[in-house]
Amino acid sequence: MSDIKEIGCEEALSHLFEYLDRELDATRHAEMEQHLHACRACFLPEFEKRLKGQLGELGQEPAPPEFTQRIKGLLRRF
């Protein structure tokens, strides 16, 4: 019996970054592969819209203080 289940667009989107970074376990990766293969018709426009929304939200989070300090230190060198 296979552990691979059918997932919807919402679940696929929630695991997209881990999928792209190859951080999913074998079962979850196979579920993503199955979804991406089977759902191309509805996938592209809606998925692209949702992905852009998530990426936009990422840009609004402040950088960690240690990252900011590191960048400032690098800039002072130049």
N, CA, C and O atoms as a GROMACS GRO file, in nm:
protein
  312
    1MET      N    1   0.084  -0.119   0.000
    1MET     CA    2   0.000   0.000   0.000
    1MET      C    3   0.089   0.124   0.000
    1MET      O    4   0.188   0.130   0.072
    2SER      N    5   0.053   0.222  -0.079
    2SER     CA    6   0.132   0.343  -0.093
    2SER      C    7   0.090   0.448   0.010
    2SER      O    8  -0.028   0.463   0.040
    3ASP      N    9   0.189   0.521   0.063
    3ASP     CA   10   0.161   0.630   0.156
    3ASP      C   11   0.133   0.760   0.082
    3ASP      O   12   0.101   0.861   0.145
    4ILE      N   13   0.145   0.758  -0.049
    4ILE     CA   14   0.126   0.880  -0.128
    4ILE      C   15  -0.023   0.910  -0.138
    4ILE      O   16  -0.102   0.827  -0.183
    5LYS      N   17  -0.059   1.031  -0.093
    5LYS     CA   18  -0.199   1.073  -0.100
    5LYS      C   19  -0.212   1.186  -0.201
    5LYS      O   20  -0.114   1.253  -0.235
    6GLU      N   21  -0.332   1.207  -0.246
    6GLU     CA   22  -0.358   1.319  -0.337
    6GLU      C   23  -0.371   1.445  -0.253
    6GLU      O   24  -0.446   1.448  -0.155
    7ILE      N   25  -0.298   1.550  -0.292
    7ILE     CA   26  -0.304   1.676  -0.219
    7ILE      C   27  -0.363   1.784  -0.309
    7ILE      O   28  -0.354   1.775  -0.431
    8GLY      N   29  -0.423   1.884  -0.248
    8GLY     CA   30  -0.480   1.994  -0.322
    8GLY      C   31  -0.381   2.108  -0.340
    8GLY      O   32  -0.270   2.104  -0.288
    9CYS      N   33  -0.423   2.209  -0.415
    9CYS     CA   34  -0.336   2.323  -0.445
    9CYS      C   35  -0.292   2.395  -0.317
    9CYS      O   36  -0.176   2.436  -0.307
   10GLU      N   37  -0.381   2.409  -0.222
   10GLU     CA   38  -0.348   2.480  -0.098
   10GLU      C   39  -0.235   2.410  -0.024
   10GLU      O   40  -0.141   2.474   0.022
   11GLU      N   41  -0.245   2.278  -0.012
   11GLU     CA   42  -0.141   2.202   0.056
   11GLU      C   43  -0.011   2.204  -0.024
   11GLU      O   44   0.098   2.216   0.033
   12ALA      N   45  -0.022   2.192  -0.155
   12ALA     CA   46   0.098   2.197  -0.239
   12ALA      C   47   0.169   2.331  -0.222
   12ALA      O   48   0.291   2.336  -0.211
   13LEU      N   49   0.093   2.438  -0.219
   13LEU     CA   50   0.153   2.570  -0.202
   13LEU      C   51   0.222   2.582  -0.067
   13LEU      O   52   0.328   2.643  -0.056
   14SER      N   53   0.162   2.523   0.036
   14SER     CA   54   0.222   2.533   0.169
   14SER      C   55   0.356   2.460   0.178
   14SER      O   56   0.434   2.486   0.269
   15HIS      N   57   0.383   2.369   0.085
   15HIS     CA   58   0.509   2.294   0.086
   15HIS      C   59   0.599   2.330  -0.032
   15HIS      O   60   0.700   2.264  -0.056
   16LEU      N   61   0.563   2.434  -0.106
   16LEU     CA   62   0.637   2.466  -0.228
   16LEU      C   63   0.783   2.498  -0.203
   16LEU      O   64   0.871   2.446  -0.272
   17PHE      N   65   0.811   2.582  -0.104
   17PHE     CA   66   0.949   2.622  -0.082
   17PHE      C   67   1.034   2.502  -0.038
   17PHE      O   68   1.148   2.489  -0.082
   18GLU      N   69   0.980   2.416   0.047
   18GLU     CA   70   1.054   2.297   0.088
   18GLU      C   71   1.077   2.204  -0.032
   18GLU      O   72   1.182   2.141  -0.043
   19TYR      N   73   0.978   2.198  -0.122
   19TYR     CA   74   0.991   2.116  -0.242
   19TYR      C   75   1.103   2.171  -0.330
   19TYR      O   76   1.189   2.096  -0.376
   20LEU      N   77   1.101   2.301  -0.354
   20LEU     CA   78   1.203   2.362  -0.438
   20LEU      C   79   1.342   2.350  -0.378
   20LEU      O   80   1.440   2.337  -0.450
   21ASP      N   81   1.351   2.354  -0.246
   21ASP     CA   82   1.479   2.342  -0.176
   21ASP      C   83   1.518   2.197  -0.148
   21ASP      O   84   1.622   2.171  -0.087
   22ARG      N   85   1.435   2.102  -0.193
   22ARG     CA   86   1.458   1.959  -0.175
   22ARG      C   87   1.471   1.922  -0.028
   22ARG      O   88   1.559   1.845   0.012
   23GLU      N   89   1.382   1.977   0.053
   23GLU     CA   90   1.382   1.951   0.196
   23GLU      C   91   1.268   1.858   0.240
   23GLU      O   92   1.253   1.833   0.360
   24LEU      N   93   1.190   1.807   0.147
   24LEU     CA   94   1.078   1.719   0.181
   24LEU      C   95   1.124   1.574   0.192
   24LEU      O   96   1.219   1.533   0.125
   25ASP      N   97   1.055   1.498   0.276
   25ASP     CA   98   1.083   1.355   0.280
   25ASP      C   99   1.032   1.293   0.149
   25ASP      O  100   0.961   1.357   0.072
   26ALA      N  101   1.068   1.169   0.126
   26ALA     CA  102   1.036   1.103  -0.001
   26ALA      C  103   0.886   1.098  -0.028
   26ALA      O  104   0.844   1.118  -0.142
   27THR      N  105   0.805   1.072   0.074
   27THR     CA  106   0.660   1.063   0.054
   27THR      C  107   0.602   1.198   0.017
   27THR      O  108   0.526   1.208  -0.080
   28ARG      N  109   0.636   1.302   0.092
   28ARG     CA  110   0.584   1.436   0.063
   28ARG      C  111   0.632   1.484  -0.074
   28ARG      O  112   0.557   1.550  -0.147
   29HIS      N  113   0.756   1.452  -0.109
   29HIS     CA  114   0.809   1.490  -0.240
   29HIS      C  115   0.728   1.422  -0.351
   29HIS      O  116   0.693   1.485  -0.451
   30ALA      N  117   0.697   1.295  -0.332
   30ALA     CA  118   0.618   1.222  -0.432
   30ALA      C  119   0.478   1.281  -0.443
   30ALA      O  120   0.423   1.289  -0.553
   31GLU      N  121   0.419   1.323  -0.331
   31GLU     CA  122   0.287   1.388  -0.334
   31GLU      C  123   0.293   1.517  -0.414
   31GLU      O  124   0.203   1.546  -0.494
   32MET      N  125   0.399   1.594  -0.393
   32MET     CA  126   0.414   1.719  -0.469
   32MET      C  127   0.431   1.690  -0.617
   32MET      O  128   0.369   1.755  -0.702
   33GLU      N  129   0.515   1.592  -0.649
   33GLU     CA  130   0.537   1.556  -0.789
   33GLU      C  131   0.405   1.514  -0.854
   33GLU      O  132   0.375   1.555  -0.967
   34GLN      N  133   0.328   1.434  -0.783
   34GLN     CA  134   0.199   1.388  -0.835
   34GLN      C  135   0.106   1.506  -0.859
   34GLN      O  136   0.040   1.514  -0.963
   35HIS      N  137   0.100   1.598  -0.763
   35HIS     CA  138   0.012   1.715  -0.778
   35HIS      C  139   0.057   1.801  -0.895
   35HIS      O  140  -0.025   1.842  -0.978
   36LEU      N  141   0.186   1.830  -0.903
   36LEU     CA  142   0.236   1.916  -1.010
   36LEU      C  143   0.213   1.854  -1.148
   36LEU      O  144   0.188   1.925  -1.245
   37HIS      N  145   0.220   1.723  -1.155
   37HIS     CA  146   0.196   1.656  -1.282
   37HIS      C  147   0.048   1.655  -1.319
   37HIS      O  148   0.013   1.674  -1.436
   38ALA      N  149  -0.039   1.634  -1.222
   38ALA     CA  150  -0.181   1.615  -1.248
   38ALA      C  151  -0.260   1.744  -1.257
   38ALA      O  152  -0.367   1.746  -1.318
   39CYS      N  153  -0.213   1.850  -1.199
   39CYS     CA  154  -0.295   1.969  -1.182
   39CYS      C  155  -0.248   2.088  -1.265
   39CYS      O  156  -0.266   2.203  -1.223
   40ARG      N  157  -0.192   2.066  -1.378
   40ARG     CA  158  -0.139   2.176  -1.459
   40ARG      C  159  -0.246   2.274  -1.507
   40ARG      O  160  -0.219   2.393  -1.517
   41ALA      N  161  -0.364   2.228  -1.536
   41ALA     CA  162  -0.468   2.315  -1.592
   41ALA      C  163  -0.508   2.426  -1.496
   41ALA      O  164  -0.517   2.542  -1.535
   42CYS      N  165  -0.533   2.391  -1.371
   42CYS     CA  166  -0.574   2.493  -1.274
   42CYS      C  167  -0.453   2.547  -1.199
   42CYS      O  168  -0.461   2.651  -1.133
   43PHE      N  169  -0.346   2.478  -1.210
   43PHE     CA  170  -0.227   2.507  -1.131
   43PHE      C  171  -0.163   2.641  -1.164
   43PHE      O  172  -0.141   2.722  -1.074
   44LEU      N  173  -0.134   2.666  -1.289
   44LEU     CA  174  -0.051   2.781  -1.325
   44LEU      C  175  -0.106   2.917  -1.283
   44LEU      O  176  -0.038   2.987  -1.208
   45PRO      N  177  -0.226   2.958  -1.326
   45PRO     CA  178  -0.269   3.093  -1.289
   45PRO      C  179  -0.292   3.112  -1.139
   45PRO      O  180  -0.246   3.211  -1.082
   46GLU      N  181  -0.360   3.020  -1.075
   46GLU     CA  182  -0.390   3.034  -0.933
   46GLU      C  183  -0.265   3.016  -0.848
   46GLU      O  184  -0.243   3.090  -0.752
   47PHE      N  185  -0.183   2.919  -0.884
   47PHE     CA  186  -0.063   2.893  -0.808
   47PHE      C  187   0.034   3.011  -0.818
   47PHE      O  188   0.096   3.051  -0.720
   48GLU      N  189   0.047   3.065  -0.938
   48GLU     CA  190   0.135   3.181  -0.957
   48GLU      C  191   0.088   3.299  -0.874
   48GLU      O  192   0.169   3.369  -0.813
   49LYS      N  193  -0.043   3.322  -0.872
   49LYS     CA  194  -0.099   3.431  -0.792
   49LYS      C  195  -0.068   3.412  -0.644
   49LYS      O  196  -0.025   3.505  -0.576
   50ARG      N  197  -0.090   3.292  -0.595
   50ARG     CA  198  -0.065   3.263  -0.453
   50ARG      C  199   0.084   3.270  -0.420
   50ARG      O  200   0.122   3.320  -0.315
   51LEU      N  201   0.167   3.220  -0.510
   51LEU     CA  202   0.311   3.224  -0.488
   51LEU      C  203   0.360   3.369  -0.480
   51LEU      O  204   0.438   3.403  -0.392
   52LYS      N  205   0.314   3.452  -0.571
   52LYS     CA  206   0.353   3.593  -0.568
   52LYS      C  207   0.307   3.660  -0.439
   52LYS      O  208   0.378   3.744  -0.384
   53GLY      N  209   0.190   3.622  -0.391
   53GLY     CA  210   0.142   3.676  -0.264
   53GLY      C  211   0.232   3.635  -0.149
   53GLY      O  212   0.265   3.718  -0.064
   54GLN      N  213   0.271   3.509  -0.146
   54GLN     CA  214   0.359   3.462  -0.039
   54GLN      C  215   0.496   3.527  -0.048
   54GLN      O  216   0.553   3.565   0.055
   55LEU      N  217   0.548   3.542  -0.166
   55LEU     CA  218   0.678   3.607  -0.182
   55LEU      C  219   0.671   3.752  -0.139
   55LEU      O  220   0.766   3.805  -0.080
   56GLY      N  221   0.560   3.818  -0.169
   56GLY     CA  222   0.542   3.956  -0.126
   56GLY      C  223   0.540   3.969   0.024
   56GLY      O  224   0.595   4.064   0.079
   57GLU      N  225   0.477   3.874   0.091
   57GLU     CA  226   0.474   3.875   0.238
   57GLU      C  227   0.612   3.854   0.297
   57GLU      O  228   0.645   3.911   0.401
   58LEU      N  229   0.693   3.772   0.232
   58LEU     CA  230   0.828   3.746   0.283
   58LEU      C  231   0.912   3.875   0.284
   58LEU      O  232   0.991   3.897   0.376
   59GLY      N  233   0.893   3.957   0.183
   59GLY     CA  234   0.970   4.080   0.174
   59GLY      C  235   0.933   4.182   0.280
   59GLY      O  236   1.005   4.280   0.296
   60GLN      N  237   0.826   4.162   0.353
   60GLN     CA  238   0.782   4.258   0.453
   60GLN      C  239   0.832   4.223   0.593
   60GLN      O  240   0.815   4.302   0.686
   61GLU      N  241   0.893   4.107   0.609
   61GLU     CA  242   0.946   4.070   0.740
   61GLU      C  243   1.079   4.139   0.762
   61GLU      O  244   1.162   4.144   0.671
   62PRO      N  245   1.101   4.193   0.882
   62PRO     CA  246   1.230   4.257   0.908
   62PRO      C  247   1.343   4.153   0.914
   62PRO      O  248   1.323   4.039   0.955
   63ALA      N  249   1.460   4.197   0.871
   63ALA     CA  250   1.577   4.108   0.877
   63ALA      C  251   1.621   4.091   1.022
   63ALA      O  252   1.604   4.182   1.103
   64PRO      N  253   1.677   3.975   1.055
   64PRO     CA  254   1.728   3.955   1.191
   64PRO      C  255   1.840   4.055   1.221
   64PRO      O  256   1.915   4.091   1.130
   65PRO      N  257   1.853   4.099   1.344
   65PRO     CA  258   1.956   4.200   1.379
   65PRO      C  259   2.097   4.157   1.341
   65PRO      O  260   2.176   4.240   1.296
   66GLU      N  261   2.131   4.028   1.358
   66GLU     CA  262   2.266   3.985   1.324
   66GLU      C  263   2.293   3.995   1.174
   66GLU      O  264   2.405   4.023   1.133
   67PHE      N  265   2.191   3.973   1.094
   67PHE     CA  266   2.205   3.988   0.949
   67PHE      C  267   2.228   4.135   0.914
   67PHE      O  268   2.315   4.168   0.834
   68THR      N  269   2.149   4.222   0.975
   68THR     CA  270   2.162   4.366   0.951
   68THR      C  271   2.302   4.414   0.990
   68THR      O  272   2.364   4.490   0.916
   69GLN      N  273   2.351   4.370   1.104
   69GLN     CA  274   2.485   4.409   1.149
   69GLN      C  275   2.593   4.358   1.053
   69GLN      O  276   2.689   4.428   1.024
   70ARG      N  277   2.576   4.236   1.006
   70ARG     CA  278   2.674   4.180   0.912
   70ARG      C  279   2.678   4.260   0.783
   70ARG      O  280   2.786   4.290   0.732
   71ILE      N  281   2.563   4.296   0.731
   71ILE     CA  282   2.558   4.376   0.608
   71ILE      C  283   2.621   4.512   0.631
   71ILE      O  284   2.699   4.559   0.548
   72LYS      N  285   2.589   4.576   0.742
   72LYS     CA  286   2.648   4.706   0.773
   72LYS      C  287   2.800   4.696   0.783
   72LYS      O  288   2.873   4.783   0.735
   73GLY      N  289   2.848   4.589   0.846
   73GLY     CA  290   2.994   4.568   0.856
   73GLY      C  291   3.058   4.552   0.721
   73GLY      O  292   3.165   4.607   0.696
   74LEU      N  293   2.995   4.476   0.633
   74LEU     CA  294   3.047   4.458   0.498
   74LEU      C  295   3.048   4.589   0.421
   74LEU      O  296   3.143   4.618   0.347
   75LEU      N  297   2.944   4.668   0.437
   75LEU     CA  298   2.936   4.796   0.368
   75LEU      C  299   3.043   4.894   0.417
   75LEU      O  300   3.096   4.972   0.338
   76ARG      N  301   3.075   4.889   0.546
   76ARG     CA  302   3.180   4.977   0.600
   76ARG      C  303   3.317   4.944   0.540
   76ARG      O  304   3.402   5.032   0.528
   77ARG      N  305   3.338   4.822   0.502
   77ARG     CA  306   3.466   4.781   0.442
   77ARG      C  307   3.487   4.843   0.305
   77ARG      O  308   3.601   4.862   0.262
   78PHE      N  309   3.378   4.874   0.237
   78PHE     CA  310   3.387   4.930   0.102
   78PHE      C  311   3.375   5.075   0.112
   78PHE      O  312   3.379   5.144   0.011
   0.00000   0.00000   0.00000
